[in-house]
Amino acid sequence: MRFIEFPEIHFKVEGMEGIQVPKMVRIRQKYPSDKIEDIKGTLEAKLDALSNKQGLAGKRIAITAGSRGIPHIDMITRTICDRLKAWGAQPFIVPAMGSHGGGTVEGQLEVINGYGITEEAMGVPILASMDTVLIGEMPDGTPIYCDKYAAEADGIVLLNKVKPHTDFKGEHESGLLKMIAIGLAKHKGASWFHMQGFDTFAVRIPIVAKEFLEKMNVVFGVGLVQNAYDEISEIDVMEKDKIVEKDHELLEIARKRLAKLKFDNIDVLIVDKIGKNISGEGLDPNVTGRSFMPGFEDDFHTQKLFIRGLTEESHHNACGLGLADVTTRRCLETVDWESTWVNLGTNTMIDGGKIPVYQNNDKEALFLAIRTCRKIDYNKARIARIPDTLHLDEIEISESLIPDIIDRDDVEIISEPYELPFDENGNMIDWFEEKK
C-alpha cells in the first residue's frame, strides 16, 4: 500500500471570519420499502425451477464474486454453492472485478473476504488469478478475455447486482452483462475495454456479452436489485438465453428503486464517505449530479461538494475523490494512492484520483466550501449532509432547506434545529455511524 503524509495547510481567504454554519435539522426521506423477506428460500425456489440443473452432475462450475457491496452476498453465494453441490456439481468461486483490489490476486481476495466470501464460509474453493484466456475479438479489434479458471470450467454462473451505472447510461449498465465484459475480463481485459472510453460502453457491452454467451458455457445468471434502503427487493434466476433480456428488465426496475434527494439546488453537499462498495465512482452521480462523464448534470445541482472520508469496505480505494471541491487532510491520509491509481489507470478516468483542495479538519473544510459558493447569503447556506449515496433515508439539512420539503408527504422532519456539532479537533460528530 502507498500512503502519503500531507502537511498541515494554512491559507487566508478573505471573508472567512464572518461565516457561520447555519443550524441543521434531521429529516427522514421515505421510499418504497418492499423487500424480499426470505432471501434464501426465494433464491432456492428460483434455482430449483431451472430446467438444466440435471445436467450439472460432475461438472466444475465457476461462480463470479464481484467487488460491489451487496447485502447478504455471503449467504446468497453460499446458497448457490450448496444448490450446485446438491445437484452433483463441483462449484468454485472466482473473483470477477476487473482491476479492483489493486489489480492483484491478494487485493481481490481481500475484497471478497471482506464480504464474508471465504473458502471456509462458502464450503468451496476460491480460485483467484489475474491470468486470462482470449476468447474472441470485437469488430473494432478489442480483444475479449475471460478469467483463466472460469474459462477452464465446465460452466459459469454469473452473479451480480443490477443498477444504474455511474459513468454512462444505456440499455445495459451495471449488471450481468458488465460482469461479462469487465469483471471476468480481469485487469487485462478491463484495460482493453476501457481504452475506447465510457461513452462507448452502452453500445459495446452488449456486443461483448453476445460473443461471450455464444462461446462460453454460461449455466445461468442470478441478478439482484436493491431498494432505496439497500435491501434486496428482486432476485431473478435466468437461464442463459434470457440473460440479456432480464438484465435490461432488472435495470429498469433498479432505476425506479434508486434513492435520490427530495430537494435540489443547494450550496454545499457533505458526503461522509465514499467507496467502491457504495458506487463504482465512489459516490453515485445519479444522486450527486457530479460525474466525469456527461449525462448526469440535471440529476442534482450543488455548488460545492465536500467529501469527508472513505468506507472501510473500500480498502483505501479513493476512486471518485477527484470529484470533490474540498476534503480534509485526515481523508487524504487514509488513501492507498497506488491501488486507487491502478484502478483509475485501467478505466482511463484518472481525473477521479486528483487531490482536491484540503483543509486540516471538517470545520475548516466546510467554512471554505461555504465561502467559495457564489451569490449566496453566507449565513443561510443551503447545506445537506448524507452518510453516502446509498443511504439517504435519514440525513441532515440546513434550516434554509426546510421550505423545499415542508409540504412533501414523503419527507419528515425528525428533530428541532441544532448547531452542527464538532469535536475538539474540529471534526464532525459521526452520528450516522452511531445510528447504524
RODO-2510 file (C-alpha; in nm, 4 decimals, decimal comma):
residues 436
     n   res          X          Y          Z
     1     m     0,0000     0,0000     0,0000
     2     r     0,1102     0,3549    -0,0686
     3     f     0,0010     0,6162     0,1857
     4     i     0,1161     0,9788     0,1869
     5     e     0,1556     1,2137     0,4820
     6     f     0,0068     1,5513     0,3970
     7     p     0,1290     1,8692     0,5703
     8     e    -0,0959     2,0975     0,7704
     9     i    -0,2267     2,3660     0,5400
    10     h    -0,2856     2,7315     0,6253
    11     f    -0,4008     2,9905     0,3755
    12     k    -0,6125     3,3020     0,4075
    13     v    -0,9391     3,3533     0,2236
    14     e    -1,0942     3,6949     0,2763
    15     g    -1,4373     3,6860     0,4350
    16     m    -1,3988     3,3503     0,6125
    17     e    -1,4149     3,5095     0,9560
    18     g    -1,7704     3,6322     0,9010
    19     i    -1,9195     3,2954     0,8060
    20     q    -2,1439     3,0963     1,0365
    21     v    -2,2616     2,7415     0,9823
    22     p    -2,6449     2,7521     0,9774
    23     k    -2,8476     2,5396     1,2147
    24     m    -2,9324     2,1937     1,0892
    25     v    -3,2272     1,9554     1,1248
    26     r    -3,2535     1,5829     1,0709
    27     i    -3,5054     1,4622     0,8166
    28     r    -3,6340     1,1226     0,7113
    29     q    -3,6876     1,0678     0,3394
    30     k    -3,9360     0,7932     0,2598
    31     y    -3,9090     0,5482    -0,0305
    32     p    -4,0889     0,2281    -0,1294
    33     s    -3,9652    -0,0247     0,1265
    34     d    -4,0902    -0,3580    -0,0037
    35     k    -3,8176    -0,6226     0,0074
    36     i    -3,7698    -0,9980    -0,0066
    37     e    -3,8081    -1,1250     0,3477
    38     d    -3,6856    -1,4807     0,2876
    39     i    -3,3896    -1,4282     0,0561
    40     k    -3,2522    -1,7791     0,0948
    41     g    -3,5850    -1,9503     0,0406
    42     t    -3,6718    -1,7317    -0,2584
    43     l    -3,3357    -1,7958    -0,4201
    44     e    -3,3571    -2,1713    -0,3607
    45     a    -3,7033    -2,1884    -0,5184
    46     k    -3,5886    -1,9979    -0,8262
    47     l    -3,2774    -2,2132    -0,8584
    48     d    -3,4873    -2,5300    -0,8326
    49     a    -3,7063    -2,4028    -1,1173
    50     l    -3,4124    -2,4127    -1,3616
    51     s    -3,4601    -2,6671    -1,6388
    52     n    -3,0921    -2,7556    -1,6888
    53     k    -2,9897    -2,8489    -1,3366
    54     q    -2,9967    -3,2230    -1,4033
    55     g    -2,7073    -3,1983    -1,6443
    56     l    -2,4631    -3,0470    -1,3955
    57     a    -2,3572    -3,3626    -1,2101
    58     g    -1,9792    -3,3907    -1,2043
    59     k    -1,9302    -3,0513    -1,3727
    60     r    -1,6886    -2,7877    -1,2410
    61     i    -1,8850    -2,4631    -1,2175
    62     a    -1,7315    -2,1186    -1,1609
    63     i    -1,9373    -1,8610    -0,9678
    64     t    -1,8491    -1,4924    -1,0024
    65     a    -1,7792    -1,2782    -0,6956
    66     g    -1,7653    -0,9047    -0,7597
    67     s    -1,6483    -0,6003    -0,5687
    68     r    -1,9797    -0,4151    -0,5287
    69     g    -2,1374    -0,4106    -0,1865
    70     i    -2,4467    -0,6358    -0,1815
    71     p    -2,6369    -0,7126     0,1394
    72     h    -2,6271    -1,0805     0,2367
    73     i    -2,3912    -1,1587    -0,0515
    74     d    -2,2140    -1,4221     0,1576
    75     m    -2,5421    -1,6047     0,2237
    76     i    -2,6535    -1,5658    -0,1383
    77     t    -2,3245    -1,7027    -0,2716
    78     r    -2,3261    -1,9893    -0,0214
    79     t    -2,6837    -2,0797    -0,1214
    80     i    -2,5824    -2,1065    -0,4866
    81     c    -2,2789    -2,3173    -0,3923
    82     d    -2,4912    -2,5515    -0,1810
    83     r    -2,7555    -2,5942    -0,4515
    84     l    -2,4924    -2,6720    -0,7140
    85     k    -2,3366    -2,9311    -0,4840
    86     a    -2,6788    -3,0821    -0,4172
    87     w    -2,7152    -3,1264    -0,7940
    88     g    -2,3817    -3,3107    -0,8046
    89     a    -2,1752    -3,0224    -0,9435
    90     q    -1,8343    -2,9134    -0,8175
    91     p    -1,8642    -2,5347    -0,7693
    92     f    -1,5837    -2,2907    -0,7021
    93     i    -1,5656    -1,9114    -0,6783
    94     v    -1,3635    -1,6690    -0,8921
    95     p    -1,3131    -1,3005    -0,8068
    96     a    -1,4583    -1,1077    -1,1033
    97     m    -1,3922    -0,7385    -1,0597
    98     g    -1,1648    -0,6193    -1,3395
    99     s    -0,8803    -0,4200    -1,1852
   100     h    -1,0361    -0,3602    -0,8436
   101     g    -0,8352    -0,4657    -0,5406
   102     g    -0,5282    -0,3002    -0,6879
   103     g    -0,5357    -0,5394    -0,9827
   104     t    -0,3726    -0,8152    -0,7757
   105     v    -0,4784    -1,1590    -0,6559
   106     e    -0,4151    -1,0598    -0,2947
   107     g    -0,6163    -0,7404    -0,3291
   108     q    -0,9142    -0,9102    -0,4912
   109     l    -0,9175    -1,1831    -0,2290
   110     e    -0,9102    -0,9166     0,0402
   111     v    -1,2154    -0,7508    -0,1143
   112     i    -1,4340    -1,0633    -0,1308
   113     n    -1,3071    -1,1944     0,2036
   114     g    -1,4255    -0,8644     0,3488
   115     y    -1,7774    -0,9540     0,2316
   116     g    -1,7576    -1,2875     0,4140
   117     i    -1,6796    -1,4846     0,0995
   118     t    -1,4050    -1,7159     0,2222
   119     e    -1,3367    -2,0805     0,1424
   120     e    -1,4348    -2,1799     0,4942
   121     a    -1,7625    -1,9862     0,4881
   122     m    -1,8597    -2,0928     0,1354
   123     g    -1,7540    -2,4561     0,1629
   124     v    -1,5945    -2,4444    -0,1835
   125     p    -1,2543    -2,3431    -0,3236
   126     i    -1,1809    -1,9854    -0,4269
   127     l    -0,9585    -1,9854    -0,7353
   128     a    -0,8074    -1,6411    -0,7779
   129     s    -0,5830    -1,5420    -1,0650
   130     m    -0,5181    -1,2377    -1,2819
   131     d    -0,4463    -1,4675    -1,5776
   132     t    -0,6942    -1,4598    -1,8643
   133     v    -0,7821    -1,6535    -2,1787
   134     l    -0,8517    -1,4803    -2,5112
   135     i    -1,1943    -1,5946    -2,6292
   136     g    -1,2732    -1,3552    -2,9136
   137     e    -1,2468    -1,0113    -3,0625
   138     m    -1,4849    -0,7205    -3,1108
   139     p    -1,5404    -0,5699    -3,4579
   140     d    -1,3216    -0,2744    -3,3552
   141     g    -1,0344    -0,5101    -3,2723
   142     t    -1,0731    -0,5044    -2,8942
   143     p    -0,9795    -0,8482    -2,7563
   144     i    -1,2313    -1,0271    -2,5348
   145     y    -1,0845    -1,2009    -2,2307
   146     c    -1,2146    -1,4311    -1,9598
   147     d    -1,0692    -1,5259    -1,6237
   148     k    -0,8474    -1,8338    -1,6697
   149     y    -1,0211    -2,0505    -1,4111
   150     a    -1,3695    -1,9569    -1,5331
   151     a    -1,2718    -2,0268    -1,8938
   152     e    -1,1389    -2,3717    -1,7986
   153     a    -1,4528    -2,4632    -1,6006
   154     d    -1,7356    -2,6730    -1,7407
   155     g    -1,9741    -2,3876    -1,6789
   156     i    -2,0081    -2,0355    -1,5363
   157     v    -2,2699    -1,8847    -1,3054
   158     l    -2,2974    -1,5065    -1,3352
   159     l    -2,3895    -1,3426    -1,0039
   160     n    -2,4162    -0,9667    -0,9733
   161     k    -2,6460    -0,6851    -0,8710
   162     v    -2,8078    -0,4747    -1,1422
   163     k    -2,8136    -0,0971    -1,1051
   164     p    -2,7681     0,2282    -1,2965
   165     h    -2,4036     0,2926    -1,3794
   166     t    -2,2115     0,5950    -1,2611
   167     d    -2,0407     0,6872    -1,5894
   168     f    -2,2831     0,6148    -1,8725
   169     k    -2,6486     0,5464    -1,9500
   170     g    -2,7863     0,2778    -2,1787
   171     e    -2,9978    -0,0360    -2,2180
   172     h    -2,7458    -0,2286    -2,0058
   173     e    -2,5391    -0,0632    -1,7346
   174     s    -2,4046    -0,2257    -1,4159
   175     g    -2,5201    -0,5835    -1,4103
   176     l    -2,4634    -0,9280    -1,5552
   177     l    -2,3502    -0,8077    -1,8974
   178     k    -2,0945    -0,5735    -1,7451
   179     m    -1,9753    -0,8627    -1,5275
   180     i    -1,9026    -1,0461    -1,8529
   181     a    -1,7371    -0,7557    -2,0335
   182     i    -1,5244    -0,6223    -1,7492
   183     g    -1,5472    -0,8200    -1,4246
   184     l    -1,4487    -1,1575    -1,5689
   185     a    -1,2012    -0,9924    -1,8072
   186     k    -0,9781    -0,9115    -1,5092
   187     h    -0,7221    -0,6309    -1,5176
   188     k    -0,6024    -0,7069    -1,8713
   189     g    -0,9427    -0,7252    -2,0373
   190     a    -1,0833    -0,4332    -1,8387
   191     s    -0,7915    -0,2181    -1,9542
   192     w    -0,8523    -0,3033    -2,3188
   193     f    -1,2253    -0,2421    -2,2907
   194     h    -1,1886     0,0957    -2,1195
   195     m    -0,9491     0,2274    -2,3834
   196     q    -1,2407     0,3267    -2,6070
   197     g    -1,3972     0,5378    -2,3301
   198     f    -1,7116     0,5259    -2,1201
   199     d    -1,9124     0,6964    -2,3927
   200     t    -1,8906     0,3701    -2,5916
   201     f    -1,9969     0,1358    -2,3107
   202     a    -2,3701     0,1347    -2,3839
   203     v    -2,3018     0,0023    -2,7352
   204     r    -2,0020    -0,2198    -2,6697
   205     i    -2,1067    -0,4093    -2,3540
   206     p    -2,3908    -0,5970    -2,5333
   207     i    -2,1515    -0,6819    -2,8203
   208     v    -1,9020    -0,8428    -2,5812
   209     a    -2,1796    -1,0212    -2,3929
   210     k    -2,3231    -1,1688    -2,7131
   211     e    -1,9810    -1,3055    -2,8159
   212     f    -1,9169    -1,4379    -2,4660
   213     l    -2,2546    -1,6091    -2,4350
   214     e    -2,2100    -1,7731    -2,7741
   215     k    -1,8677    -1,9159    -2,6928
   216     m    -1,8719    -1,9833    -2,3191
   217     n    -2,0870    -2,2296    -2,1295
   218     v    -2,2802    -1,9959    -1,9045
   219     v    -2,5121    -2,2153    -1,6989
   220     f    -2,7374    -1,9441    -1,5566
   221     g    -2,7356    -1,5927    -1,4170
   222     v    -2,8509    -1,4515    -1,0856
   223     g    -2,9467    -1,0845    -1,0890
   224     l    -3,0188    -0,8849    -0,7734
   225     v    -3,1829    -0,5457    -0,7276
   226     q    -3,1711    -0,3384    -0,4091
   227     n    -3,4343    -0,0945    -0,2900
   228     a    -3,3626     0,2553    -0,1619
   229     y    -3,2819     0,1143     0,1816
   230     d    -3,0033    -0,1088     0,0461
   231     e    -3,2138    -0,4235     0,0889
   232     i    -3,2726    -0,6970    -0,1683
   233     s    -3,6051    -0,6306    -0,3403
   234     e    -3,5748    -0,8507    -0,6505
   235     i    -3,3983    -1,1793    -0,7261
   236     d    -3,4084    -1,3238    -1,0761
   237     v    -3,2510    -1,6544    -1,1714
   238     m    -3,2303    -1,6740    -1,5501
   239     e    -3,1238    -1,9371    -1,7964
   240     k    -2,8564    -1,8486    -2,0498
   241     d    -3,0875    -1,7432    -2,3326
   242     k    -3,2720    -1,4981    -2,1045
   243     i    -2,9728    -1,3191    -1,9528
   244     v    -2,9617    -1,0237    -2,1940
   245     e    -3,3370    -0,9644    -2,1743
   246     k    -3,3572    -0,9998    -1,7963
   247     d    -3,0530    -0,7794    -1,7367
   248     h    -3,2341    -0,4926    -1,9090
   249     e    -3,5606    -0,5580    -1,7251
   250     l    -3,3857    -0,5536    -1,3880
   251     l    -3,2083    -0,2289    -1,4779
   252     e    -3,5415    -0,0581    -1,5410
   253     i    -3,6636    -0,1779    -1,2011
   254     a    -3,3407    -0,0591    -1,0373
   255     r    -3,3797     0,2885    -1,1889
   256     k    -3,7163     0,3247    -1,0141
   257     r    -3,5719     0,1887    -0,6907
   258     l    -3,2788     0,4312    -0,6800
   259     a    -3,2891     0,6657    -0,3829
   260     k    -3,2488     1,0329    -0,4683
   261     l    -3,2566     1,3527    -0,2666
   262     k    -3,6022     1,5087    -0,2495
   263     f    -3,4776     1,8645    -0,2978
   264     d    -3,2360     2,0355    -0,5367
   265     n    -3,0176     2,3404    -0,5972
   266     i    -2,8092     2,3516    -0,2808
   267     d    -2,4886     2,5301    -0,1947
   268     v    -2,2885     2,2559    -0,0203
   269     l    -2,3330     1,8798    -0,0215
   270     i    -2,1383     1,6982     0,2510
   271     v    -2,0752     1,3287     0,1854
   272     d    -1,9378     1,1496     0,4889
   273     k    -1,7941     0,8519     0,2999
   274     i    -1,7294     0,7270    -0,0496
   275     g    -1,6163     0,3805    -0,1582
   276     k    -1,6271     0,1077    -0,4189
   277     n    -1,8852    -0,0778    -0,2109
   278     i    -2,1101     0,2286    -0,2483
   279     s    -2,0603     0,3002    -0,6178
   280     g    -1,8134     0,2363    -0,8972
   281     e    -1,7263     0,6042    -0,8829
   282     g    -1,7184     0,6075    -0,5032
   283     l    -2,0352     0,8139    -0,4937
   284     d    -2,3285     0,7850    -0,7302
   285     p    -2,3676     1,0749    -0,9774
   286     n    -2,7319     0,9760    -1,0180
   287     v    -2,7593     1,1224    -0,6662
   288     t    -2,4984     1,3998    -0,6662
   289     g    -2,5155     1,5134    -1,0292
   290     r    -2,1342     1,5077    -1,0294
   291     s    -1,9576     1,2866    -1,2820
   292     f    -1,6563     1,2880    -1,5096
   293     m    -1,8898     1,1931    -1,7945
   294     p    -2,1812     1,3881    -1,9442
   295     g    -2,5413     1,2902    -1,8847
   296     f    -2,5773     1,3461    -1,5105
   297     e    -2,5787     1,7272    -1,4968
   298     d    -2,9538     1,7563    -1,4470
   299     d    -2,9858     1,4844    -1,1832
   300     f    -2,8882     1,7176    -0,8981
   301     h    -2,7264     2,0601    -0,8544
   302     t    -2,4805     2,1661    -0,5848
   303     q    -2,2181     2,4394    -0,5916
   304     k    -1,9625     2,2678    -0,3696
   305     l    -1,9040     1,9024    -0,2843
   306     f    -1,7238     1,8192     0,0402
   307     i    -1,6110     1,4561     0,0824
   308     r    -1,5084     1,3662     0,4371
   309     g    -1,3734     1,0106     0,4139
   310     l    -1,3688     0,6564     0,2763
   311     t    -1,5674     0,3492     0,3741
   312     e    -1,3830     0,0672     0,5453
   313     e    -1,5002    -0,1670     0,2688
   314     s    -1,3288     0,0491     0,0044
   315     h    -0,9921    -0,0879     0,1240
   316     h    -0,8470     0,2642     0,0891
   317     n    -0,9502     0,2962    -0,2767
   318     a    -1,0408     0,6634    -0,3263
   319     c    -1,1781     0,6494    -0,6815
   320     g    -1,4111     0,9461    -0,7167
   321     l    -1,2364     1,1689    -0,4632
   322     g    -1,1346     1,3913    -0,7542
   323     l    -1,4999     1,4965    -0,7857
   324     a    -1,4770     1,6795    -0,4519
   325     d    -1,4204     2,0526    -0,4342
   326     v    -1,2787     2,0175    -0,0841
   327     t    -1,1739     1,7417     0,1548
   328     t    -0,9603     1,7058     0,4669
   329     r    -0,6047     1,6106     0,5456
   330     r    -0,7420     1,3209     0,7507
   331     c    -0,9249     1,1798     0,4488
   332     l    -0,6240     1,2068     0,2166
   333     e    -0,4004     1,0216     0,4610
   334     t    -0,6324     0,7153     0,4538
   335     v    -0,5968     0,6748     0,0763
   336     d    -0,3919     0,3971    -0,0822
   337     w    -0,2827     0,6018    -0,3814
   338     e    -0,1197     0,3112    -0,5637
   339     s    -0,4337     0,0964    -0,5533
   340     t    -0,6510     0,3948    -0,6457
   341     w    -0,4395     0,4931    -0,9424
   342     v    -0,4142     0,1337    -1,0692
   343     n    -0,7936     0,1222    -1,0841
   344     l    -0,8187     0,4636    -1,2495
   345     g    -0,5399     0,3913    -1,4939
   346     t    -0,7325     0,0854    -1,6032
   347     n    -1,0620     0,2652    -1,6597
   348     t    -0,8854     0,5733    -1,8076
   349     m    -1,0692     0,8111    -1,5692
   350     i    -0,7572     0,9413    -1,3950
   351     d    -0,9385     1,2647    -1,3039
   352     g    -1,1022     1,0570    -1,0319
   353     g    -0,7703     1,0366    -0,8492
   354     k    -0,6959     1,4085    -0,8387
   355     i    -0,6238     1,5536    -0,4963
   356     p    -0,8854     1,8176    -0,4058
   357     v    -0,8184     2,1340    -0,2105
   358     y    -0,7925     2,0203     0,1504
   359     q    -0,8179     2,1654     0,4976
   360     n    -0,6913     2,0448     0,8341
   361     n    -1,0333     1,9434     0,9689
   362     d    -1,4026     1,9264     0,8843
   363     k    -1,4870     2,2677     1,0238
   364     e    -1,2269     2,4460     0,8147
   365     a    -1,3289     2,2466     0,5063
   366     l    -1,6971     2,3327     0,5496
   367     f    -1,6203     2,7017     0,6020
   368     l    -1,4127     2,7043     0,2828
   369     a    -1,6883     2,5267     0,0890
   370     i    -1,9458     2,7830     0,2024
   371     r    -1,7165     3,0796     0,1404
   372     t    -1,6387     2,9746    -0,2167
   373     c    -2,0048     2,9458    -0,3183
   374     r    -2,1261     3,2284    -0,5397
   375     k    -2,4223     3,4605    -0,4989
   376     i    -2,5464     3,3227    -0,1661
   377     d    -2,6218     3,4509     0,1834
   378     y    -2,3190     3,3037     0,3606
   379     n    -2,5028     3,2791     0,6921
   380     k    -2,8019     3,0995     0,5390
   381     a    -2,6264     2,8494     0,3184
   382     r    -2,8336     2,5652     0,1753
   383     i    -2,6452     2,2621     0,3090
   384     a    -2,7184     1,8902     0,3093
   385     r    -2,5157     1,6151     0,4740
   386     i    -2,5515     1,2472     0,3798
   387     p    -2,3643     0,9386     0,5070
   388     d    -2,3086     0,8151     0,1495
   389     t    -2,5084     0,7956    -0,1718
   390     l    -2,6633     0,4586    -0,0835
   391     h    -2,8206     0,5665     0,2458
   392     l    -3,0449     0,8683     0,2047
   393     d    -3,3288     0,7911     0,4435
   394     e    -3,2066     0,9894     0,7480
   395     i    -2,9904     1,2878     0,6633
   396     e    -2,9205     1,6450     0,7757
   397     i    -3,0240     1,9665     0,6045
   398     s    -2,9872     2,3306     0,6993
   399     e    -3,2884     2,5329     0,8107
   400     s    -3,2855     2,7216     0,4808
   401     l    -3,3892     2,3998     0,3006
   402     i    -3,6992     2,3393     0,5141
   403     p    -3,9332     2,5329     0,2773
   404     d    -3,8326     2,2921    -0,0001
   405     i    -3,9546     1,9840     0,1857
   406     i    -4,2113     2,1046     0,4387
   407     d    -4,5144     2,0237     0,2196
   408     r    -4,3942     1,6851     0,0976
   409     d    -4,5651     1,3749     0,2340
   410     d    -4,2536     1,1641     0,1684
   411     v    -4,0238     1,3722     0,3924
   412     e    -4,0478     1,4037     0,7698
   413     i    -3,8578     1,6474     0,9943
   414     i    -3,7404     1,4418     1,2931
   415     s    -3,5504     1,6949     1,5071
   416     e    -3,5506     2,0511     1,6269
   417     p    -3,2884     2,2819     1,4726
   418     y    -2,9427     2,2475     1,6297
   419     e    -2,5881     2,3682     1,5871
   420     l    -2,3771     2,1276     1,3835
   421     p    -2,1538     1,9620     1,6459
   422     f    -1,7764     1,9407     1,6073
   423     d    -1,5314     1,7625     1,8352
   424     e    -1,2231     1,9183     1,9938
   425     n    -1,0275     1,8614     1,6724
   426     g    -1,2781     2,0427     1,4563
   427     n    -1,4268     1,7264     1,3050
   428     m    -1,7973     1,6483     1,2730
   429     i    -1,9624     1,4030     1,5080
   430     d    -2,0390     1,0857     1,3117
   431     w    -2,3995     1,0340     1,4235
   432     f    -2,4641     0,8363     1,1051
   433     e    -2,2272     0,5704     1,2370
   434     e    -2,3913     0,5814     1,5807
   435     k    -2,7330     0,5268     1,4192
   436     k    -2,6082     0,2095     1,2500
***
